[in-house]
């Protein structure tokens, strides 16, 4: 996933992650710097998830943002 995209949407993504996994502290989220692998590692530690499960869950959250951005780009521009 594009790092610039993640950084641009990090506050929104972090909000969704926080809702789903409330036991992770703000400091822990910030230490990941939006890196999906690091986020999955935090989930593994805090929730005892398997690596693949954690990665899939993180990807699902991030893909939601990627999909919505693609949809916005695909919409035809309205005439003014």
Secondary structure by P-SEA (a helix, b strand, c coil): ccaaaaaaaaaaaaaaaaaacccccaaaaaaacccaaaaaaaaaaaccccaaaaaaaaaaaaaaaaaaaaaaaacccccc
